[in-house]
Every structure is written in structure tokens, then in C-alpha cells.
Amino acid sequence: MEKTVQQNEVKEVGSRLKSIFGGSVGNLVEWYDWYTYSAFALYFSPAFFPNSNPTAQLLNTAGIFAVGFLMRPIGGWLFGSIADKLGRKHSMTLSVLIMAIGSLIIGLTPGYKRIGIAAPLLLVFARLIQGLSTGGEYGTSATYLSEMATKKHRGFYSSFQYVTLIGGQLLALGIQLILQNWLLSPAELSAWGWRIPFFIGAVLSFIALYLRRHINETVAFKSKNTEDKKGGIAILLKYPKEIFTVVGLTLGGTIAFYTFSTYMQKFLVNTVHLSKETSTTLSFVSLLVFAIMQPLFGLLSDKIGRKPLLIGFGVLGTLCTYPILTGLAGETNTTIIFLLMIAALIIVSGYTSINAVVKAELFPAEIRALGVGLPYALTVAIFGGTAEYFALWFKNIGHENYFYWYVTGCILISLILYTTMKDTKHHSKIED
């Protein structure tokens, strides 16, 4: 009897890990496809926006990057509703398929010189599709990983959402490094080589699609009765405090994350005046360290709670963002630049490592995916998606340091919420 119980426990753990792996790999591919656009914008922006200065070209591509974020609230609503009504697995499988289509469109679209205005229009359309997919991915995968994890290690397991999110960015940068340093010349990358990572992303999306079709549905969803599975906005609106908490949680964290991860590569080229190759290498190594930090911070949250980590991020982010960005802008020593980047990412880890589980712990199962996904997507669309655009716009008008204060102010607003909220580790609705 004891042996049978042990075998069942081992089988259950194996099944749980397989599902978490499948969900995480799909998340990695989704975010690889999303970040490939940002990583290769330095190369393909002239193809879609010729006859402009480099900052103006990046401003145009950053604008389209922000446009993709406009679809994320719709994706958060659509896929969150699907996840709450039809299942987490069903929603995640559909979202990764749509992402593959968006990547294929970007990879196949001819440049401005060949098809004129249709080129940037197709680019916008592809980013809208990808924004729809990414908007649905966050809430559903956060819900899935949080529900699959055990109570004791929920912070640790759910931190892998950002491990794979950062991993997608690392994969995009890694492919960029290989193409830059070993396979293609700068001219070849600008002419046609930038299309390669988009084709790779499409192939990886179909692999992730296969993996997600073979993961288990969560017990939390299967345990809901038919009435619970109706979900929808009407039920979500019964939780205004939780909605406001998700918005406040996300505001400072998303701006800090996009500033020190996605935008940093362009900042190093455009403001610090490093070469594209050096900035890509520094971004890759710093993000690798950042990814390793996530489960460590997740484990820490399982020991001491979620709230101390959030407050730590809020306090240090408010005090250190302006000095770090100012120091980076005026620095020439690559070692010091790298250390400043790592310092910023350590601070941001207080938010990124646990933000998914904190939001999932706020809502009951019948509205969890939508509750996590929609207010998060709205906040990211308004603030995270425009962070890069505002940074470049302030630079273009000659007041780049205004952006540093903008990021600081948003983190401060989130800090105020962190100090007043309950610690979700001790008040989790996942156990209800």
C-alpha cells in the first residue's frame, strides 16, 4: 500500500512538472516571437521607413511596437474568457497558433521600396495579431502555472513565467548574436537577414502548439461547476478592488521592465553610443543573469511572502532609477555599464519574479484568467507598450532625462499600493 502511494505521488509530481514545462515552453516561444521585433528593429527599420535619420526610424518602429500593445487588452479579454469558460489549455493552444501567423507575415512582407505604403501597413497588421496573442498569453499562463503549482512552492514555480518570458528575449538576442558575429555581414542583416528569426519563430510556435496540446488541464478549472464557467466581464466587475490592485501592481513594474530589458539595447546604441554588436552582447548576458534570478526571488517569496519583495522593488526603483539611467548615459567603460544594468535588473526582479502569482492569488477560479489578464493588459498597453516610444520621443526633443523621472514616478505610484495591500501568500484565493 505504501509503495503504491509513493508511486502515485511520483507520478503526480512528474505529471505536474510535465505540464509546467509544456506551459512554460509555449510561453517562451510566444515571447520570443514578440521580442524578435524589438531585437531586430535596428536592422529592419530602414526597410519599412527609408530616408529618415536613425532615431526617427526607431521612433517609427517603436510606434508600431506600441500599436501591438493596443491589441493586448482585447487579447486579455478574449483569451481570458476562453480560459475561464473552456479551459486554460484550450486558450494557450490557440494563442500560440495566432502568434505563429503574425511572425510569418512579418518574415514574408516585402520592403517599402517594393510595395510602398503597404509594407508598414502589413507590419502594423502583423503586430496587431501578435499583440492579440500576447495579450491572451500572460493572464492564461500566469493562471495555469499558479494553479499547477503546490501551495508551498507556488512562488517558485510561477516565477518560471518570467524565466521563459526573459528566455524568449534571450533566444531572440542569441540568434541575433549568431547572425551578427558568425553568419552574416551588417549589410546582409539589413538587406534580408533580419527575416530569418521571424521564420524561426513561426516554426517554434508550431512546436509549442504540439506541446500544449499534450499538457493537462488544471484541477482548479476542472473542479468548477457549469455555472462558474460562464465567467465574463460582468462577473469580473464584481471585483473592483482586485482589478485596481492588478493595475497598481503592474504600473511601475511594467515600465521598469521594458526600460531595462526591451529598450535597453537601443538605449546602449542610441544614447551610450556602443556598437550594435556590443550592446547586443551586454543585453544578452545581463538578461541571462536576470532569468536566473527569477526562481531565486520566487523561492524567497515562498519563505518571507510576496509583499516584502514588492516593497523592495518599489523603494529601490524609486531611489535608483534616475541615477542608474544617468550613469549609463554618461559611461564609456563596458564593465561599469554591465554592472549598472545588473543592478537595475536585480531591483526589477522584486516585481517580475512574483507578479504573476500575486495577481493569480487575488481572484477566484471562475474569473482568474480574465481577472489577471485584462487589467494587466490594459496597464501594459498604456504604460509598458509606450515606454520605448516615450524614451525616444524625449530624446528626440532634447530632454531624454525627462523619461528617467517618468519611470521613477510610475514606480513610486506602485510603491504606495504595495505598502497598503495584503500579502497574497497569506490571503490566496487559489486555495478556495
MARKEBA-964877 format. One record per residue (C-alpha): x, y, z; residue in three letters. Coordinates in pm, 1 decimal. Example, Ala and Ser with C-alpha at 12.3 -4.5 7.8 and 13.67 -1.06 7.14 Angstrom:
{{1230.0,-450.0,780.0},'ALA'};
{{1367.0,-106.0,714.0},'SER'};
END
This chain:
{{0.0,0.0,0.0},'MET'};
{{277.2,243.2,99.3},'GLU'};
{{466.0,162.9,-221.0},'LYS'};
{{154.8,233.7,-430.3},'THR'};
{{105.5,568.7,-256.4},'VAL'};
{{468.0,662.4,-325.4},'GLN'};
{{433.2,562.6,-690.6},'GLN'};
{{119.4,773.4,-723.9},'ASN'};
{{295.8,1070.3,-563.9},'GLU'};
{{590.5,1034.8,-802.5},'VAL'};
{{351.3,1006.0,-1095.8},'LYS'};
{{162.4,1315.3,-982.3},'GLU'};
{{483.5,1517.9,-946.1},'VAL'};
{{600.2,1402.2,-1289.5},'GLY'};
{{269.0,1497.0,-1446.4},'SER'};
{{278.2,1838.0,-1275.3},'ARG'};
{{632.5,1907.9,-1394.8},'LEU'};
{{547.1,1796.6,-1749.3},'LYS'};
{{251.9,2036.5,-1758.4},'SER'};
{{454.9,2324.4,-1614.4},'ILE'};
{{728.2,2256.0,-1870.8},'PHE'};
{{479.4,2244.4,-2157.0},'GLY'};
{{313.2,2566.1,-2048.5},'GLY'};
{{648.5,2736.0,-1992.2},'SER'};
{{798.3,2635.3,-2328.1},'VAL'};
{{493.5,2769.5,-2504.7},'GLY'};
{{532.8,3091.9,-2310.6},'ASN'};
{{899.1,3112.4,-2414.4},'LEU'};
{{811.3,3078.3,-2783.2},'VAL'};
{{531.4,3334.1,-2756.7},'GLU'};
{{767.1,3590.9,-2606.3},'TRP'};
{{1048.8,3505.0,-2845.6},'TYR'};
{{817.7,3595.2,-3133.0},'ASP'};
{{713.6,3916.0,-2956.5},'TRP'};
{{1066.9,4031.8,-2872.5},'TYR'};
{{1223.2,3940.0,-3204.6},'THR'};
{{1057.8,4251.5,-3341.9},'TYR'};
{{1232.2,4471.6,-3086.3},'SER'};
{{1569.0,4292.2,-3108.2},'ALA'};
{{1591.7,4326.1,-3487.7},'PHE'};
{{1430.2,4670.7,-3523.0},'ALA'};
{{1779.7,4820.3,-3556.6},'LEU'};
{{1817.3,4626.0,-3882.3},'TYR'};
{{1476.8,4617.5,-4046.6},'PHE'};
{{1353.8,4972.4,-3968.5},'SER'};
{{1520.7,5119.8,-4282.8},'PRO'};
{{1339.6,4860.8,-4497.6},'ALA'};
{{999.8,4988.4,-4384.0},'PHE'};
{{1084.7,5354.2,-4315.8},'PHE'};
{{1357.3,5467.7,-4560.5},'PRO'};
{{1505.8,5817.8,-4592.4},'ASN'};
{{1493.8,5900.6,-4221.5},'SER'};
{{1756.2,5957.9,-3953.5},'ASN'};
{{1823.1,5658.2,-3723.9},'PRO'};
{{1628.4,5798.7,-3428.0},'THR'};
{{1325.3,5874.3,-3647.9},'ALA'};
{{1335.9,5520.7,-3792.2},'GLN'};
{{1347.0,5371.0,-3443.1},'LEU'};
{{1067.5,5606.0,-3340.5},'LEU'};
{{850.7,5470.1,-3622.6},'ASN'};
{{920.4,5105.4,-3535.1},'THR'};
{{870.9,5183.0,-3164.9},'ALA'};
{{535.3,5336.8,-3256.4},'GLY'};
{{431.4,5012.2,-3424.8},'ILE'};
{{565.9,4820.2,-3123.0},'PHE'};
{{329.4,5032.1,-2912.0},'ALA'};
{{42.0,4970.3,-3156.8},'VAL'};
{{84.0,4597.1,-3096.1},'GLY'};
{{19.1,4665.8,-2729.5},'PHE'};
{{-319.6,4819.6,-2813.2},'LEU'};
{{-444.8,4472.6,-2902.2},'MET'};
{{-327.3,4322.1,-2576.0},'ARG'};
{{-635.4,4425.3,-2373.5},'PRO'};
{{-853.3,4264.8,-2641.1},'ILE'};
{{-635.0,3954.1,-2622.8},'GLY'};
{{-653.5,3959.8,-2243.7},'GLY'};
{{-1032.8,3972.8,-2261.9},'TRP'};
{{-1070.9,3718.2,-2544.7},'LEU'};
{{-827.1,3452.3,-2425.6},'PHE'};
{{-901.9,3513.8,-2057.6},'GLY'};
{{-1269.4,3449.0,-2129.0},'SER'};
{{-1183.0,3134.8,-2326.4},'ILE'};
{{-959.2,3012.3,-2042.6},'ALA'};
{{-1230.0,3067.0,-1781.0},'ASP'};
{{-1506.0,2913.2,-1992.6},'LYS'};
{{-1337.2,2640.0,-2198.8},'LEU'};
{{-1011.9,2576.9,-2013.0},'GLY'};
{{-660.1,2712.6,-1964.9},'ARG'};
{{-511.5,2456.9,-2204.6},'LYS'};
{{-752.5,2544.4,-2486.8},'HIS'};
{{-674.7,2916.1,-2457.4},'SER'};
{{-295.3,2872.0,-2450.5},'MET'};
{{-301.6,2642.8,-2753.9},'THR'};
{{-497.4,2894.2,-2961.3},'LEU'};
{{-282.0,3192.4,-2861.0},'SER'};
{{44.2,3032.3,-2971.5},'VAL'};
{{-107.5,2943.3,-3311.0},'LEU'};
{{-204.7,3305.9,-3372.8},'ILE'};
{{145.5,3420.5,-3280.2},'MET'};
{{290.6,3192.3,-3549.8},'ALA'};
{{75.5,3361.2,-3813.2},'ILE'};
{{195.8,3708.0,-3709.3},'GLY'};
{{561.7,3605.2,-3731.9},'SER'};
{{513.0,3458.1,-4079.0},'LEU'};
{{355.6,3780.8,-4205.4},'ILE'};
{{649.9,3992.8,-4085.2},'ILE'};
{{903.4,3749.2,-4228.9},'GLY'};
{{734.7,3744.4,-4570.1},'LEU'};
{{645.0,4114.5,-4611.0},'THR'};
{{849.7,4293.5,-4882.5},'PRO'};
{{1012.2,4628.6,-4800.8},'GLY'};
{{888.3,4981.1,-4871.1},'TYR'};
{{1085.9,5009.1,-5194.1},'LYS'};
{{894.8,4716.6,-5345.6},'ARG'};
{{536.2,4765.1,-5227.8},'ILE'};
{{532.9,5118.9,-5085.8},'GLY'};
{{295.9,5207.9,-4804.9},'ILE'};
{{162.6,4850.2,-4798.8},'ALA'};
{{487.1,4741.5,-4626.2},'ALA'};
{{443.5,4936.3,-4299.5},'PRO'};
{{68.3,4864.9,-4310.5},'LEU'};
{{134.0,4489.6,-4320.7},'LEU'};
{{385.4,4535.3,-4040.4},'LEU'};
{{115.7,4705.5,-3832.6},'VAL'};
{{-131.8,4425.6,-3910.3},'PHE'};
{{116.7,4157.4,-3805.4},'ALA'};
{{191.2,4336.8,-3480.0},'ARG'};
{{-180.7,4367.3,-3408.9},'LEU'};
{{-212.9,3989.9,-3445.4},'ILE'};
{{88.0,3931.1,-3222.7},'GLN'};
{{-45.5,4180.4,-2968.8},'GLY'};
{{-374.2,3989.4,-2956.5},'LEU'};
{{-186.6,3665.0,-2890.2},'SER'};
{{50.0,3809.1,-2629.8},'THR'};
{{-234.9,3982.5,-2450.1},'GLY'};
{{-400.6,3647.0,-2400.1},'GLY'};
{{-81.3,3463.8,-2311.7},'GLU'};
{{6.4,3643.6,-1990.3},'TYR'};
{{-316.2,3601.2,-1795.0},'GLY'};
{{-373.7,3243.9,-1903.3},'THR'};
{{-19.0,3118.6,-1848.1},'SER'};
{{3.9,3301.4,-1512.6},'ALA'};
{{-317.7,3132.1,-1409.1},'THR'};
{{-208.0,2793.0,-1540.8},'TYR'};
{{132.9,2792.1,-1370.6},'LEU'};
{{-9.8,2922.4,-1041.7},'SER'};
{{-284.1,2658.6,-1037.9},'GLU'};
{{-46.6,2377.6,-1131.9},'MET'};
{{199.5,2465.7,-855.1},'ALA'};
{{170.5,2340.5,-498.3},'THR'};
{{95.4,2593.9,-224.9},'LYS'};
{{437.8,2554.8,-65.6},'LYS'};
{{629.2,2630.0,-387.4},'HIS'};
{{384.8,2849.2,-576.9},'ARG'};
{{617.7,3149.2,-589.9},'GLY'};
{{899.5,2932.2,-723.2},'PHE'};
{{700.1,2756.8,-995.6},'TYR'};
{{510.8,3063.3,-1110.9},'SER'};
{{839.6,3255.3,-1142.8},'SER'};
{{913.2,3041.7,-1446.8},'PHE'};
{{666.5,3253.2,-1640.5},'GLN'};
{{921.7,3533.3,-1636.0},'TYR'};
{{1211.0,3288.8,-1676.6},'VAL'};
{{1057.5,3185.0,-2007.2},'THR'};
{{948.1,3539.9,-2089.5},'LEU'};
{{1308.4,3655.3,-2047.5},'ILE'};
{{1419.2,3331.7,-2215.9},'GLY'};
{{1224.4,3434.4,-2525.0},'GLY'};
{{1412.4,3761.7,-2529.8},'GLN'};
{{1741.9,3576.3,-2475.2},'LEU'};
{{1666.5,3342.2,-2762.2},'LEU'};
{{1596.8,3639.0,-2989.2},'ALA'};
{{1921.9,3809.0,-2883.1},'LEU'};
{{2117.1,3481.4,-2907.2},'GLY'};
{{2007.1,3431.7,-3267.8},'ILE'};
{{2096.8,3794.4,-3331.9},'GLN'};
{{2447.0,3739.7,-3189.6},'LEU'};
{{2498.5,3430.9,-3408.1},'ILE'};
{{2384.3,3615.0,-3719.1},'LEU'};
{{2592.1,3924.5,-3633.5},'GLN'};
{{2917.3,3754.3,-3541.3},'ASN'};
{{2937.6,3437.0,-3747.5},'TRP'};
{{2691.4,3409.7,-4031.4},'LEU'};
{{2604.1,3745.4,-4190.4},'LEU'};
{{2757.4,4085.4,-4255.4},'SER'};
{{2579.6,4402.4,-4133.3},'PRO'};
{{2472.9,4471.9,-4492.1},'ALA'};
{{2323.9,4123.7,-4530.7},'GLU'};
{{2141.0,4154.3,-4197.6},'LEU'};
{{1986.3,4484.8,-4301.9},'SER'};
{{1901.1,4360.9,-4650.6},'ALA'};
{{1738.6,4024.5,-4576.3},'TRP'};
{{1896.1,3851.4,-4275.0},'GLY'};
{{1654.0,4011.6,-4028.4},'TRP'};
{{1378.9,3791.3,-4175.7},'ARG'};
{{1542.9,3468.9,-4052.8},'ILE'};
{{1444.2,3499.0,-3683.2},'PRO'};
{{1079.6,3557.2,-3777.4},'PHE'};
{{1074.3,3232.3,-3976.5},'PHE'};
{{1242.8,3054.0,-3683.8},'ILE'};
{{973.4,3193.4,-3454.6},'GLY'};
{{696.5,3057.3,-3674.4},'ALA'};
{{850.0,2708.0,-3668.0},'VAL'};
{{898.1,2720.8,-3289.6},'LEU'};
{{536.7,2829.1,-3246.5},'SER'};
{{412.4,2514.8,-3418.1},'PHE'};
{{638.0,2304.3,-3191.9},'ILE'};
{{490.9,2480.7,-2888.6},'ALA'};
{{145.3,2418.6,-3028.9},'LEU'};
{{216.1,2044.8,-3026.6},'TYR'};
{{346.4,2055.2,-2667.6},'LEU'};
{{47.7,2248.9,-2539.7},'ARG'};
{{-196.1,2006.6,-2693.5},'ARG'};
{{-49.8,1736.5,-2466.4},'HIS'};
{{-46.3,1913.9,-2128.9},'ILE'};
{{-301.4,1852.2,-1852.3},'ASN'};
{{-584.0,2086.7,-1762.4},'GLU'};
{{-563.7,2232.5,-1410.8},'THR'};
{{-762.7,2081.1,-1125.2},'VAL'};
{{-891.3,2428.9,-1034.3},'ALA'};
{{-1064.3,2460.8,-1371.4},'PHE'};
{{-1192.3,2102.9,-1384.4},'LYS'};
{{-1336.9,2142.2,-1035.4},'SER'};
{{-1557.6,2435.4,-1135.1},'LYS'};
{{-1924.9,2369.5,-1195.2},'ASN'};
{{-2109.5,2474.9,-1511.0},'THR'};
{{-2236.4,2799.1,-1357.0},'GLU'};
{{-1881.7,2900.1,-1257.7},'ASP'};
{{-1759.1,2855.3,-1614.9},'LYS'};
{{-1980.0,3132.3,-1752.9},'LYS'};
{{-1720.9,3394.2,-1649.7},'GLY'};
{{-1712.1,3721.8,-1841.7},'GLY'};
{{-1680.0,4094.8,-1777.5},'ILE'};
{{-1999.2,4111.0,-1570.0},'ALA'};
{{-1852.9,3875.8,-1309.8},'ILE'};
{{-1511.1,4043.5,-1325.8},'LEU'};
{{-1668.4,4379.8,-1235.8},'LEU'};
{{-1773.2,4230.7,-903.1},'LYS'};
{{-1405.1,4251.5,-803.7},'TYR'};
{{-1317.6,4624.8,-840.3},'PRO'};
{{-1060.2,4621.8,-559.4},'LYS'};
{{-874.9,4330.3,-716.7},'GLU'};
{{-884.4,4496.9,-1059.9},'ILE'};
{{-739.3,4818.0,-916.6},'PHE'};
{{-471.5,4615.2,-735.4},'THR'};
{{-360.4,4447.6,-1060.6},'VAL'};
{{-335.5,4788.6,-1232.7},'VAL'};
{{-135.5,4937.1,-945.9},'GLY'};
{{88.3,4631.5,-920.0},'LEU'};
{{165.1,4643.7,-1290.4},'THR'};
{{216.2,5016.8,-1348.5},'LEU'};
{{566.1,5070.0,-1212.4},'GLY'};
{{683.3,4714.9,-1276.5},'GLY'};
{{597.3,4704.3,-1645.0},'THR'};
{{764.2,5038.7,-1721.1},'ILE'};
{{1076.1,4938.3,-1528.8},'ALA'};
{{1086.2,4600.2,-1701.4},'PHE'};
{{1053.2,4737.1,-2054.5},'TYR'};
{{1300.9,5014.9,-1982.5},'THR'};
{{1577.2,4787.5,-1853.5},'PHE'};
{{1516.2,4492.6,-2086.4},'SER'};
{{1349.1,4564.8,-2421.0},'THR'};
{{1453.6,4928.8,-2459.9},'TYR'};
{{1799.6,4889.7,-2308.2},'MET'};
{{1958.5,4750.7,-2625.8},'GLN'};
{{1853.5,5060.5,-2823.8},'LYS'};
{{1949.5,5288.4,-2534.4},'PHE'};
{{2303.0,5147.5,-2540.5},'LEU'};
{{2332.9,5213.7,-2914.1},'VAL'};
{{2147.3,5542.8,-2941.0},'ASN'};
{{2244.3,5715.2,-2614.9},'THR'};
{{2552.1,5539.5,-2473.8},'VAL'};
{{2689.5,5509.5,-2830.9},'HIS'};
{{2806.2,5149.7,-2810.9},'LEU'};
{{2818.5,4936.8,-3125.4},'SER'};
{{2519.7,4719.8,-3212.4},'LYS'};
{{2727.4,4409.1,-3150.2},'GLU'};
{{2849.2,4523.2,-2805.1},'THR'};
{{2503.1,4633.7,-2696.7},'SER'};
{{2355.3,4301.1,-2805.7},'THR'};
{{2621.4,4107.4,-2612.0},'THR'};
{{2570.7,4313.6,-2295.5},'LEU'};
{{2192.8,4278.7,-2324.4},'SER'};
{{2219.0,3902.7,-2372.8},'PHE'};
{{2447.3,3839.2,-2072.8},'VAL'};
{{2254.3,4071.2,-1841.1},'SER'};
{{1922.4,3910.4,-1935.7},'LEU'};
{{2071.4,3564.6,-1877.2},'LEU'};
{{2159.5,3670.7,-1521.4},'VAL'};
{{1811.6,3824.2,-1490.7},'PHE'};
{{1646.2,3495.1,-1589.6},'ALA'};
{{1849.2,3302.5,-1330.6},'ILE'};
{{1737.8,3549.1,-1062.0},'MET'};
{{1364.9,3483.0,-1111.8},'GLN'};
{{1328.7,3141.5,-940.8},'PRO'};
{{1562.4,3255.9,-660.8},'LEU'};
{{1335.9,3552.2,-587.0},'PHE'};
{{1035.0,3322.2,-628.8},'GLY'};
{{1176.3,3086.4,-365.4},'LEU'};
{{1240.2,3382.6,-137.6},'LEU'};
{{875.9,3488.7,-170.2},'SER'};
{{768.2,3139.9,-59.4},'ASP'};
{{972.5,3191.9,257.0},'LYS'};
{{908.1,3555.7,351.9},'ILE'};
{{598.4,3647.3,148.6},'GLY'};
{{526.8,3844.1,-170.7},'ARG'};
{{484.9,4189.2,-13.6},'LYS'};
{{845.6,4241.6,108.0},'PRO'};
{{978.2,4178.9,-244.0},'LEU'};
{{732.5,4423.1,-397.7},'LEU'};
{{817.0,4691.9,-142.5},'ILE'};
{{1188.1,4632.4,-201.6},'GLY'};
{{1137.7,4686.7,-574.8},'PHE'};
{{928.3,4997.9,-512.8},'GLY'};
{{1173.9,5163.1,-274.0},'VAL'};
{{1492.1,5081.8,-469.4},'LEU'};
{{1326.9,5155.5,-804.2},'GLY'};
{{1214.8,5497.9,-685.4},'THR'};
{{1556.6,5585.2,-542.0},'LEU'};
{{1785.7,5431.3,-803.1},'CYS'};
{{1622.3,5456.5,-1147.8},'THR'};
{{1733.3,5812.8,-1223.9},'TYR'};
{{2094.1,5760.7,-1102.2},'PRO'};
{{2127.5,5432.5,-1294.8},'ILE'};
{{1998.4,5570.7,-1625.2},'LEU'};
{{2202.2,5889.5,-1586.5},'THR'};
{{2511.3,5684.4,-1505.6},'GLY'};
{{2458.9,5462.2,-1809.1},'LEU'};
{{2411.1,5760.2,-2041.4},'ALA'};
{{2744.9,5913.2,-1943.9},'GLY'};
{{2953.1,5594.2,-1905.9},'GLU'};
{{3207.6,5453.1,-2153.1},'THR'};
{{3352.9,5161.8,-1953.5},'ASN'};
{{3163.8,4846.2,-2058.5},'THR'};
{{3225.0,4674.2,-1722.6},'THR'};
{{3061.1,4957.9,-1531.8},'ILE'};
{{2779.0,4970.0,-1788.1},'ILE'};
{{2717.5,4598.8,-1736.6},'PHE'};
{{2718.1,4631.3,-1355.7},'LEU'};
{{2468.1,4917.5,-1372.2},'LEU'};
{{2242.9,4704.4,-1595.1},'MET'};
{{2263.6,4413.1,-1348.8},'ILE'};
{{2185.2,4643.0,-1055.5},'ALA'};
{{1872.4,4764.8,-1233.8},'ALA'};
{{1759.9,4410.2,-1316.5},'LEU'};
{{1813.0,4291.6,-957.5},'ILE'};
{{1578.6,4567.7,-846.1},'ILE'};
{{1319.9,4482.8,-1113.2},'VAL'};
{{1331.0,4114.0,-1011.0},'SER'};
{{1142.5,4206.0,-694.3},'GLY'};
{{844.4,4263.4,-923.3},'TYR'};
{{892.7,4029.7,-1219.2},'THR'};
{{956.7,3711.6,-1021.9},'SER'};
{{626.3,3717.1,-833.9},'ILE'};
{{387.6,3949.7,-1015.4},'ASN'};
{{210.4,3661.0,-1192.3},'ALA'};
{{139.6,3462.8,-876.2},'VAL'};
{{34.7,3771.2,-680.3},'VAL'};
{{-229.6,3853.7,-940.3},'LYS'};
{{-348.2,3494.0,-968.6},'ALA'};
{{-386.5,3476.6,-588.5},'GLU'};
{{-624.6,3773.6,-595.2},'LEU'};
{{-908.2,3608.4,-790.8},'PHE'};
{{-1131.1,3300.7,-754.8},'PRO'};
{{-1100.3,3026.2,-1017.2},'ALA'};
{{-1411.9,3118.7,-1217.4},'GLU'};
{{-1271.2,3458.6,-1316.5},'ILE'};
{{-897.7,3414.3,-1254.5},'ARG'};
{{-758.1,3415.2,-1611.1},'ALA'};
{{-967.3,3714.9,-1715.5},'LEU'};
{{-904.7,3892.8,-1385.5},'GLY'};
{{-529.5,3856.3,-1423.3},'VAL'};
{{-511.0,3910.4,-1797.8},'GLY'};
{{-740.8,4202.9,-1881.9},'LEU'};
{{-640.0,4471.7,-1626.9},'PRO'};
{{-276.3,4368.4,-1671.1},'TYR'};
{{-300.3,4400.7,-2049.7},'ALA'};
{{-469.5,4740.6,-2024.9},'LEU'};
{{-195.1,4870.8,-1796.6},'THR'};
{{84.7,4728.9,-2011.1},'VAL'};
{{-74.8,4871.2,-2326.6},'ALA'};
{{-92.8,5220.6,-2178.7},'ILE'};
{{240.2,5227.4,-1994.2},'PHE'};
{{467.3,4933.8,-2086.4},'GLY'};
{{394.6,4948.8,-2458.8},'GLY'};
{{461.4,5321.9,-2477.2},'THR'};
{{775.2,5324.8,-2257.6},'ALA'};
{{1012.4,5283.4,-2552.0},'GLU'};
{{823.9,5538.9,-2758.8},'TYR'};
{{831.9,5799.7,-2479.5},'PHE'};
{{1201.8,5736.3,-2422.4},'ALA'};
{{1282.0,5800.0,-2789.2},'LEU'};
{{1042.3,6094.6,-2808.7},'TRP'};
{{1200.1,6268.8,-2509.9},'PHE'};
{{1541.5,6206.6,-2664.5},'LYS'};
{{1425.4,6344.4,-2998.6},'ASN'};
{{1313.5,6673.8,-2839.7},'ILE'};
{{1636.9,6705.3,-2643.4},'GLY'};
{{1512.9,6615.5,-2293.0},'HIS'};
{{1595.7,6248.8,-2250.3},'GLU'};
{{1625.9,6281.5,-1872.7},'ASN'};
{{1253.1,6356.2,-1851.6},'TYR'};
{{1197.6,5987.9,-1927.1},'PHE'};
{{1409.9,5890.3,-1626.9},'TYR'};
{{1178.9,6091.7,-1399.3},'TRP'};
{{873.4,5944.4,-1570.3},'TYR'};
{{984.3,5587.6,-1488.8},'VAL'};
{{1068.1,5689.1,-1131.6},'THR'};
{{727.4,5849.2,-1079.0},'GLY'};
{{539.3,5541.7,-1201.8},'CYS'};
{{737.1,5311.5,-969.1},'ILE'};
{{657.7,5545.4,-678.8},'LEU'};
{{283.6,5518.0,-750.8},'ILE'};
{{308.4,5137.5,-740.1},'SER'};
{{508.4,5154.9,-416.3},'LEU'};
{{219.1,5333.8,-247.9},'ILE'};
{{-8.1,5041.1,-340.8},'LEU'};
{{247.0,4781.0,-227.4},'TYR'};
{{257.2,4930.6,120.9},'THR'};
{{-122.5,4917.4,161.4},'THR'};
{{-210.8,4577.5,7.3},'MET'};
{{-234.4,4244.4,186.8},'LYS'};
{{32.8,3980.7,131.8},'ASP'};
{{-133.2,3738.2,-110.7},'THR'};
{{83.8,3449.4,11.0},'LYS'};
{{-121.9,3453.7,329.3},'HIS'};
{{-454.5,3554.9,167.9},'HIS'};
{{-455.6,3347.2,-151.1},'SER'};
{{-783.9,3267.0,-325.7},'LYS'};
{{-624.4,2978.3,-513.2},'ILE'};
{{-694.3,2760.5,-210.7},'GLU'};
{{-1068.5,2849.0,-206.9},'ASP'};
END
